[in-house]
Amino acid sequence: MQTSTKKKKKKKKLNTSKYLQSRMASYTWAVKQLSLAAMFIAAAAAAATSATKGNNKVPAIIVFGDSSVDAGNNNRLPTIARSNFQPYGRDFPGGKPTGRFSNGRIATDFISEALGLRRSVPAYLDTAYNITDFGIGVTFASAGSGYDNATSDVLGVIPLWRELEYYKHYQKRLKAYLGDAKAYNTIAKALYMISIGTNDFLENYYAFNSQRRSQFTMDAYQQFLIGIAKKFVINLHGLGARKIILGGLPPMGCMPLERTRNLFNGNGCMENYNIVAMSFNGKLYDLVTKLNKKLPGLQLVFSNPYYILLQIITNPSAYGYDVSQMACCATRMFEMGYACDERNPFTCSDANKYVFWDAFHPTEKTNRLVADHLVKTALTNSFETLERAHVCVCVCVCVCVCVCVCGERFIAI
């Protein structure tokens, strides 16, 4: 009897030991599987990131717009909207006045450099460059231009539709240079930038005896311009463009020229102009949202320079400036273009202390700050988010467990 009881106790002890061993084995297996899953998730995430980064390589930057991004196209035109003379370009590499409306480089130059391309984007009509240069960067922009054809007529410059025609010609030259396959790859993966619109208001709608003001209310004119912007993006997409940045308006009421005119308000910013800029930017943002839903493969991003520029203008010392209400050039109140020449003794000696170079355009330092802001916001965040949304990488841990990384989402299957 005692022997039987001892055997039962021993058997129970053995069963308990086997149970614990079994549980320990299961636990060990589970830990291993979790570790493997973690490793595979990390690998999948890395693969997704790698796939995204691979697609992010931009082979070229292609620019349309006005004086904010013109690098010298107007040098070839019989117009007063030119800046290919000193002191323009005095801080550009080599101290060369290129036709950029600044003391040095402009925003698109800095963006090109940030993309690992050229340090400056050449003008398409500049005979010093050819298709080997344009293959990685080119600007068709013309100072004084606008969405509205009537705006370009004011100063006799290149209208936006003609900029697109130059781009079509560029495509033919690119295909002849690279071959069809490589040219199509460049066209599809290039970054397209559009910076235009300020002149439509300041040089056209608000101009003395403006015909547009008698034809349109302000809201109707904005809608008219939005229609042109929409058509332009659709046409550009039809020609193969996929990554497009559509730029908004700056706080145009705070430009030195407009502040000089605002005598009865202590030369403060023209707030009604700034309100128009914000209203138009809102309409551009809505347009971007609609076109992204409508056009297949399009990655259209709205870039808003309004708030970063307003911060710099209203709090210049925070950015290392001394002056924001006046420009560096000449008397610093109203001069630009030919009125800003090297013989004027009032031009400042250090443009880095000024937000504006002339009465209408920022200094190189300001262009760099705006470009850095754009790269960190509209360029990096927006395009990476759009591209990650289309990248999925799946890895199976075992026959029945798979882990997928789609964009920024982890999915267990």
Disulfide bonds with the S-S distance in Angstrom:
Cys254-Cys269 2.09
Cys328-Cys348 1.86
Cys329-Cys340 1.55
Cys392-Cys406 2.23
Cys394-Cys404 1.95
Cys396-Cys402 2.01
